[in-house]
Amino acid sequence: MRLLVDGRILGAAHPTGVERALRTLLVGLVRIGGDHEVRLAGARFAGCRTVPALGRLRTPGPEVADLLLSPVTAVPPFGAMPRIATVHDLPWVSRASVRSTQREWRQRIRLALTRRAAGRIQVPSRATGRSLERVPGENPPIDVIPLGLHPDVLGPVDDEARARAESLIGNLSGSILLNVGAPRRRKAPARLLMALATIRRERSATLVLAGPDSERFADREGVLALGFVEDAVLRALYDRADVLVHASPFEGCGLTPLEAMARGTPVVAAAAEAVVETVGDAAELVPVGDPVALGESVLRVLEDTALREDLVARGRAVAAARTPEAHAEAVLASCREALR
């Protein structure tokens, strides 16, 4: 099977979970070997050396590959080649009563076009699959494919990255609470700050925000906003954090809690459907939209050593099962179904 992967997102200046997922998939596809051949299509491939690059993506024909896999919702609308799209999340489905952002309206349009053009759609969780089924209209077959973790997530942190992380956080006193990701509205930054207020009434703590645009919260008391940090430094931050705090009411998977658990960082998270599906009983989960419960749960984890140790052990076990090879095997099975 000749698989052509749309790799254009790999040139992103600030990689998100979507780019991480694609890099992990490429590692898995190379590791498992077999009779599949993988090529990347796209204009730029920043730091990706696992598979050969084809060049700019145009409407491909059968002389190039047997199937096109897109790591995002959009696929080329025309052409005879079978196409598979990936839908990571649909936040606007669960927030129908809230004004959608321009970004979400673009996703609605892409999804409508993709449902017509794609032979199958891959999703990272059953929760995303259920959201997709709630969108009016007909879907192609949907395959639930849990994301793997890139090997680097479990690897050691080099001295340079550790020193860089230490220089960013300085000599913080008290507990370090880490939140990772861009503080968009859907990530509930306001609830995160309310939870922080609950925590700081009981003990000294600093909320470290690592993600693009987090600098806009730099003037908040008890907040250290770092902006975007590269992956190596992020791993060092996971290691330094006492707790990862995740307030988002909606996720497609919950990759950030998964990465934290892989590094041995206890997780306290809002019980968004996909997050529950991802972390299982390996994290402290609180009702969505309850910042007081979020803060109280963080305090409990900080103060209860036995609970912390249990969460760390459970988290490592859950993360260990999310291998690049398992991710790649599931993707190839979906591709074979599309070719049938």
C-alpha positions in Angstrom: 0.0 0.0 0.0 1.4 3.4 -1.0 0.3 6.0 1.5 0.6 9.7 0.7 0.4 11.9 3.9 -0.4 15.6 3.8 2.4 17.0 5.8 1.9 20.7 5.3 1.1 21.3 9.0 4.6 20.2 10.0 5.9 23.7 9.0 3.9 25.4 11.8 5.9 27.8 13.9 4.0 26.8 17.1 3.1 23.1 16.9 0.0 22.0 18.6 -1.3 18.6 19.5 -2.3 18.0 15.9 1.2 18.4 14.7 2.5 16.3 17.5 0.0 13.5 16.6 1.3 13.5 13.0 4.9 13.3 14.0 4.1 10.4 16.3 2.2 8.6 13.5 5.2 9.0 11.1 7.5 7.5 13.7 5.1 4.6 14.2 4.7 3.9 10.5 8.5 3.7 10.1 8.9 1.5 13.2 6.4 -1.2 12.4 7.7 -1.8 8.9 5.6 -4.0 6.6 4.4 -3.7 3.0 3.3 0.0 3.2 5.2 2.9 1.6 4.8 6.3 3.1 5.5 9.7 1.5 4.9 13.2 2.6 3.3 15.9 0.5 3.6 19.6 1.4 5.6 22.8 0.9 7.8 22.7 4.1 8.7 19.9 6.4 10.4 21.6 9.4 12.6 19.0 11.2 10.8 16.0 9.7 13.3 13.4 8.4 11.4 10.1 9.0 9.9 9.7 5.6 10.7 11.1 2.1 9.0 14.3 0.9 7.2 14.6 -2.4 6.9 18.4 -2.7 3.8 20.6 -3.0 0.5 19.0 -2.5 -1.7 19.0 -5.6 -4.6 16.7 -6.5 -2.7 13.4 -6.6 -3.3 10.6 -9.1 -2.9 6.8 -8.8 0.6 7.1 -10.2 1.7 8.8 -6.9 0.0 6.7 -4.3 -2.9 4.4 -3.5 -4.5 6.6 -0.8 -4.2 10.1 0.6 -4.3 10.6 4.4 -4.9 14.1 5.8 -4.0 14.8 9.5 -6.7 17.5 9.6 -10.3 17.9 8.5 -9.6 19.2 5.0 -8.9 16.9 2.0 -8.6 17.7 -1.7 -12.2 17.9 -3.0 -11.4 16.3 -6.4 -9.6 13.3 -7.7 -10.0 9.6 -8.0 -7.7 8.6 -5.2 -9.3 7.5 -2.0 -9.0 10.0 0.8 -9.1 9.8 4.6 -9.5 12.9 6.8 -8.8 13.3 10.5 -11.2 15.2 12.7 -9.6 16.0 16.1 -12.3 17.9 17.8 -15.6 19.8 17.2 -16.0 22.2 20.1 -18.8 24.1 18.4 -21.0 21.0 18.5 -21.1 21.0 22.3 -21.4 24.8 22.5 -24.3 25.3 20.0 -25.7 28.1 22.2 -22.5 30.0 22.3 -21.3 32.3 19.5 -18.8 30.4 17.4 -15.4 31.9 16.5 -14.3 32.6 12.9 -11.9 29.6 13.2 -14.8 27.3 14.1 -16.9 28.6 11.2 -14.1 27.7 8.8 -14.0 24.2 10.4 -17.7 23.8 9.7 -17.2 24.6 6.0 -14.2 22.2 5.8 -16.1 19.5 7.5 -19.1 19.8 5.1 -16.7 19.5 2.1 -14.7 16.7 3.6 -17.8 14.6 4.3 -18.5 14.6 0.6 -14.9 13.9 -0.5 -13.4 11.5 2.1 -14.0 7.8 2.0 -13.4 7.5 5.8 -12.8 9.8 8.7 -10.4 9.1 11.6 -11.0 10.5 15.1 -8.8 10.3 18.2 -11.6 9.4 20.6 -15.1 8.0 20.9 -16.2 11.4 22.2 -15.1 13.1 18.9 -16.9 10.4 17.0 -20.1 11.0 18.9 -19.8 14.8 18.2 -19.3 14.1 14.5 -22.4 12.0 14.5 -24.4 14.9 16.0 -23.6 17.2 13.1 -26.6 17.1 10.7 -25.8 15.3 7.4 -24.3 12.0 6.4 -20.8 10.8 7.5 -18.5 8.4 5.8 -17.4 5.5 8.0 -15.7 6.8 11.2 -12.7 5.0 12.8 -11.7 5.8 16.4 -7.9 5.8 16.6 -6.4 6.7 20.0 -3.3 8.9 19.6 0.1 7.6 20.5 2.9 9.5 22.4 6.0 10.5 20.6 9.1 8.7 21.9 10.7 12.1 22.8 7.9 12.6 25.4 9.3 9.7 27.5 13.0 10.5 26.8 15.5 12.3 29.0 15.7 16.0 29.2 19.1 17.3 28.1 21.0 19.8 30.3 20.5 22.7 27.9 16.7 22.3 27.9 16.6 21.9 31.7 18.7 25.0 32.2 16.4 26.9 29.8 13.3 25.8 31.8 15.0 26.8 35.1 15.8 30.3 33.6 12.2 30.7 32.6 10.6 29.9 35.9 13.3 31.5 38.1 13.2 30.9 41.8 9.6 30.3 42.3 8.5 29.7 45.8 5.6 27.3 46.7 3.9 24.9 44.4 4.2 25.0 40.6 1.0 24.4 38.8 1.4 23.9 35.0 -1.1 24.5 32.3 -0.1 23.9 28.7 -1.8 25.2 25.5 -3.0 28.4 23.9 -5.5 30.1 26.3 -8.4 30.3 23.8 -11.9 30.6 25.1 -12.6 26.9 24.7 -9.7 26.2 27.2 -11.5 28.1 29.9 -8.7 30.3 31.1 -11.1 32.3 33.4 -12.0 29.1 35.3 -8.3 28.3 35.6 -7.6 31.6 37.2 -10.6 31.2 39.6 -9.2 27.8 40.6 -5.8 29.4 41.2 -7.5 31.9 43.6 -9.0 29.0 45.6 -5.6 27.4 45.8 -3.7 30.5 46.8 -6.0 31.2 49.7 -4.6 28.0 51.3 -1.0 27.9 50.2 1.7 29.5 48.1 1.4 28.5 44.5 2.2 29.8 41.0 0.4 29.0 37.8 2.8 28.6 34.9 1.2 29.0 31.5 3.1 27.5 28.6 1.5 28.2 25.2 1.1 30.8 22.5 -0.6 34.0 23.5 -0.4 33.1 27.2 1.6 36.3 27.7 -1.7 38.3 27.9 -2.2 36.9 31.4 1.3 38.0 32.5 -0.1 40.7 34.8 -2.3 38.4 36.8 -1.3 37.8 40.4 0.3 34.3 40.9 0.7 33.7 37.2 3.9 33.2 35.2 3.1 33.4 31.5 5.9 31.9 29.3 4.3 32.0 25.9 5.2 29.2 23.5 8.1 26.9 24.6 9.8 24.3 22.5 9.1 20.6 23.2 12.4 19.9 25.0 11.8 22.8 27.4 8.2 21.7 27.9 9.3 18.2 29.0 11.5 19.9 31.6 8.6 22.0 32.8 6.5 18.8 33.2 9.3 17.4 35.4 9.4 20.6 37.5 5.6 21.0 38.0 3.9 19.7 41.1 0.6 19.3 39.2 -0.7 19.7 35.7 -4.0 21.6 35.9 -6.4 21.2 32.9 -9.6 23.2 32.9 -10.9 22.8 29.3 -14.5 21.8 29.1 -14.1 20.2 25.7 -11.2 18.3 24.1 -10.8 15.9 21.2 -8.4 13.7 23.1 -6.5 15.2 26.1 -3.0 14.9 24.8 -1.6 17.4 27.3 -2.7 15.4 30.4 -1.4 12.2 28.7 2.0 13.8 28.1 2.1 15.0 31.8 1.3 11.5 33.0 4.0 10.0 30.9 6.5 12.3 32.6 5.2 11.4 36.1 3.3 14.6 36.7 0.0 14.2 38.6 -3.0 15.6 36.7 -6.1 17.4 37.9 -8.6 18.0 35.1 -12.1 19.0 34.3 -14.0 15.8 33.3 -14.5 16.6 29.6 -15.7 13.5 27.8 -12.6 12.9 25.8 -10.3 13.6 28.7 -12.1 11.0 30.9 -11.8 8.6 28.0 -8.0 9.3 27.7 -6.9 9.4 31.4 -9.3 6.9 32.9 -8.7 6.6 36.7 -5.2 8.0 36.4 -6.1 11.6 37.1 -8.2 13.6 39.6 -11.3 14.6 37.7 -13.7 17.3 38.7 -17.1 18.4 37.2 -16.7 20.6 34.1 -17.3 24.3 34.8 -16.6 24.1 38.6 -13.4 26.1 39.3 -13.8 25.8 43.1 -13.8 22.0 42.8 -10.8 22.2 40.5 -8.8 24.3 43.0 -9.8 22.0 45.9 -8.8 18.9 44.0 -5.4 20.5 43.3 -4.9 21.2 47.0 -5.8 17.6 47.8 -3.2 16.3 45.4 -0.6 18.7 46.7 -1.2 17.7 50.3 -1.7 14.0 50.1 1.5 12.2 49.3 -0.1 8.8 48.9 -2.6 10.2 46.5 0.2 11.8 44.4 2.2 8.6 44.3 -0.8 6.6 43.2 -1.7 9.1 40.5 1.9 9.1 39.2 1.9 5.3 39.0 -1.5 5.0 37.3 -0.6 7.8 34.9 2.7 6.2 33.8 0.8 2.9 33.1 -1.9 4.6 31.0 0.7 6.5 29.0 2.9 3.5 28.4 0.1 1.9 26.3 -0.1 4.8 23.9 2.8 3.8 21.6 3.5 5.1 18.1 3.3 1.6 16.9 -0.3 1.1 18.2 -1.3 4.4 16.6 0.2 3.5 13.3 -1.3 0.0 13.2 -4.8 1.4 13.7 -4.3 4.0 11.0 -3.1 1.4 8.5 -6.1 -0.8 9.3 -8.4 2.2 8.5 -6.5 2.8 5.3 -6.9 -0.8 4.2 -10.7 -0.5 4.8 -10.7 2.6 2.7 -9.0 0.8 -0.2 -11.6 -2.0 -0.1 
